[in-house]
Amino acid sequence: MIVLFTDFGLHGPYTGQMKAVLQQRTPGTPVTDLFADAPIGNPRASAYLLAAYAVWYPAGTVFLAVVDPGVGSTRPAVIVKADGRWYVGPGNGLFELVQRRAGKALSWDITWTPERLSASFHGRDLFAPVAAMLARGDPAPGRLRTDEADRRTDWPDDLGEVVYIDHFGNAITGLRAATLSSDARLAAANRVLERAATFSDLPPGTAFWYENANGLAEIAVNQGRADLDLGLGIGSPVEVGP
C-alpha cells in the first residue's frame, strides 16, 4: 500500500491532487492517510511521529511523506528504504529517526525528473510519481547515497517536546515510553505528571501521562483537554523526572 504522511490538511486540493497522481500511475494500489495534519512546516517534530507510527505497517509499504518547508530550495529529494519499508520525500530530517532506528537502511538521491515540476508542489509533481514507481515494484529511480549528507545526527534519540496534539486535545511527545521507568514523572507546563495506565485510572480533571497505543509518552487529562487545560502545544518542552 501507499501511506500518506503530510502537513497538507484535508481541506483544499493538495491531498486530492497527490491521490489523483497515484491513482493514474498505479491504479488498484490502496492509498491510506496516516497523518494529513503532521506538524505544519516542522520536519523535526514530524520525524518522531513518523518513526513511531510507521512500524505498524508491513515491509513493502511505501510512505509518501511531505513536510517540506524548503520546497523549491536546494534541499535534496530522497528515497529511504528502512527495514523493508520505502519512504519518499524531502531530505530535511523527516526520515532521520526512521533511518536511525532501522536495523538496515539505504537511501538514494532522486534523479528522475518529471516533464513538469512546479517550484512549490513537489509532493504532486515529484514525490507522488516516485512513490507510485516503488509501489509498482520498479527500481529506485535515484543514485545510492554513500555519505551522511543532510542527516540530522544532532537530533536526540527521543525528543522531550510535544510533537502532536490529537483531536481530543491529548499531547503526544517525542519520547518513547519504553525508554522511561515505570515510575517516571514528566514535567510540562509547570506541572509534574504521574504515569497512569489509562484515563479511567484517575478522577475526572486529573492530568497524567501514559504510554499511547503507538509507544509514545502522551499527556492527557481525564475527561478534559491537555492542550487547553495545561496550555500545551507543539514544541512545548517536556522534561523527564525521577
C-alpha positions in Angstrom: 0.0 0.0 0.0 0.9 3.7 -0.2 0.6 5.7 3.0 0.3 9.4 3.1 2.1 11.4 5.8 1.7 15.2 5.2 1.0 18.5 6.8 -1.4 19.4 4.0 -4.6 19.0 5.9 -7.7 17.6 4.2 -9.1 21.0 3.1 -8.1 22.3 -0.2 -6.8 20.5 -3.3 -3.3 19.2 -2.2 -4.1 15.8 -0.8 -6.6 15.1 -3.5 -4.1 16.0 -6.3 -1.5 13.7 -4.9 -4.0 10.9 -4.7 -5.0 11.5 -8.3 -1.4 11.1 -9.4 -1.1 7.9 -7.5 -4.4 6.5 -9.0 -3.3 7.3 -12.5 0.2 5.8 -12.1 -0.6 2.7 -10.0 -4.3 2.0 -10.3 -5.6 -0.5 -7.8 -2.9 0.1 -5.2 -4.5 1.0 -1.8 -3.7 4.5 -0.6 -4.4 5.4 3.0 -3.9 8.5 5.1 -1.8 8.2 8.2 -1.4 11.9 9.0 -2.8 14.8 7.0 -2.1 17.1 9.8 1.5 16.5 10.8 3.1 19.5 12.5 3.0 22.2 9.8 6.4 23.0 8.4 8.1 21.1 11.1 10.1 18.1 9.9 11.8 17.7 13.2 8.7 17.1 15.2 7.2 15.1 12.3 10.2 12.8 12.2 9.5 11.4 15.7 5.8 10.8 14.8 6.7 9.0 11.5 9.2 6.7 13.2 6.8 5.6 15.8 3.8 5.1 13.6 5.5 3.6 10.5 6.5 0.4 12.4 2.8 -0.7 12.3 2.9 -1.2 8.6 4.4 -4.2 6.8 7.5 -4.4 4.8 6.9 -3.2 1.2 4.7 -0.3 2.3 5.6 3.0 0.6 5.3 6.1 2.7 4.7 9.3 0.7 5.9 11.8 3.3 5.8 15.5 2.6 6.5 18.0 5.4 8.6 20.3 3.3 9.1 24.0 4.3 12.1 24.1 2.0 10.2 23.1 -1.2 11.9 24.5 -4.3 15.2 25.1 -2.5 18.4 23.2 -2.6 17.2 20.6 -0.1 17.5 17.2 -1.7 14.7 14.9 -2.8 15.3 11.4 -1.3 14.2 7.8 -1.1 14.9 5.8 2.0 14.4 2.0 2.4 14.4 1.1 6.1 13.6 -2.4 7.4 11.9 -3.2 4.1 9.6 -0.1 4.1 10.0 2.7 1.5 10.0 6.4 2.3 9.8 9.1 -0.4 10.1 12.8 0.4 12.3 15.8 1.2 15.8 15.2 2.7 15.3 17.7 5.5 15.5 15.3 8.5 12.0 13.9 8.1 13.4 10.4 7.8 16.2 10.8 10.4 14.6 8.7 13.2 13.3 6.1 10.7 16.9 5.6 9.5 18.5 5.7 12.9 16.2 3.1 14.4 16.2 0.7 11.5 18.2 -2.5 11.5 19.1 -1.9 7.9 18.7 1.3 5.9 19.7 2.6 2.4 19.0 6.0 0.8 19.0 7.4 -2.7 19.0 10.9 -4.2 16.1 11.0 -6.6 17.5 11.6 -10.1 14.3 11.1 -12.0 12.7 14.3 -13.2 9.1 14.8 -14.4 8.2 16.7 -17.5 6.6 19.4 -15.4 8.0 20.3 -11.9 6.4 23.2 -10.2 8.5 25.2 -7.7 6.1 24.7 -4.8 4.3 21.3 -5.1 7.0 18.6 -5.3 4.5 16.3 -3.4 2.3 16.1 -6.5 4.9 16.5 -9.3 7.9 14.6 -8.0 7.3 12.5 -4.8 3.9 11.0 -5.8 5.2 9.7 -9.1 8.3 8.2 -7.4 6.1 6.6 -4.7 4.0 5.1 -7.5 7.1 3.6 -9.2 8.1 2.0 -6.0 4.6 0.6 -5.3 4.7 -1.0 -8.8 8.0 -2.7 -7.9 10.2 -0.5 -10.1 13.8 0.1 -9.1 14.5 3.2 -7.0 14.9 6.0 -9.6 17.9 7.5 -8.0 21.6 7.4 -7.1 22.5 5.5 -4.0 23.9 7.7 -1.3 27.2 6.8 0.3 27.6 9.6 2.8 25.7 11.1 5.7 25.0 14.4 4.0 21.7 16.0 5.1 21.3 13.7 8.1 20.4 15.3 11.4 22.8 13.4 13.7 22.5 16.2 16.3 18.8 15.5 16.9 18.2 13.4 20.1 17.1 9.8 20.0 14.0 10.8 21.9 12.6 14.4 21.8 11.4 16.0 25.1 8.8 18.1 23.4 5.1 17.9 22.4 5.1 16.8 18.7 1.4 16.5 18.1 -2.0 17.5 19.5 -4.7 15.0 18.6 -8.4 15.5 18.1 -9.1 15.0 21.8 -6.5 17.5 22.9 -4.0 14.9 24.1 -0.4 16.0 23.7 1.9 13.3 22.1 5.5 13.7 22.9 8.6 12.6 21.1 9.6 10.3 24.0 9.3 6.6 23.7 7.6 5.2 26.8 9.8 2.1 26.7 12.8 4.3 27.5 11.2 5.7 30.7 11.0 3.9 34.0 7.6 2.6 35.2 7.5 5.4 37.9 9.0 8.2 35.8 7.3 11.6 36.1 7.1 14.1 33.3 7.3 17.9 33.9 5.4 20.1 31.4 3.6 23.4 31.7 4.8 23.9 35.3 3.1 20.6 36.3 4.6 17.3 37.4 2.7 14.5 35.9 2.5 10.9 37.2 2.2 7.9 35.0 -1.1 6.0 34.6 -2.2 3.1 32.5 -5.3 4.7 31.1 -7.8 7.5 31.6 -10.2 5.8 33.9 -7.4 5.1 36.4 -7.7 8.7 37.7 -10.5 11.1 38.7 -12.0 13.4 36.1 -10.0 16.5 35.6 -6.7 14.9 36.5 -3.7 15.4 34.3 -1.3 12.5 33.8 0.9 10.8 31.2 0.6 7.3 29.7 2.0 5.1 27.0 -0.2 5.6 24.0 -1.1 2.8 21.6 1.9 3.6 19.4 4.5 3.5 22.2 4.9 7.3 22.7 4.5 9.1 26.0 1.3 11.1 25.8 0.0 13.7 28.2 -3.7 13.8 28.8 -6.5 15.0 31.2 -9.2 12.6 32.1 -12.4 14.0 30.5 -10.5 17.1 29.6 -8.1 18.5 27.1 -4.4 18.7 27.8 -3.9 21.4 25.2 -6.4 23.7 26.8 -6.3 22.7 30.4 -2.5 22.7 30.6 -1.7 25.2 27.8 0.3 22.7 25.8 1.1 23.0 22.1 3.5 21.6 19.5 7.0 22.4 20.7 6.1 22.7 24.4 9.1 21.3 26.4 8.7 18.1 28.4 11.3 17.0 30.9 11.7 13.6 32.5 11.8 13.5 36.2 12.8 10.7 38.7 
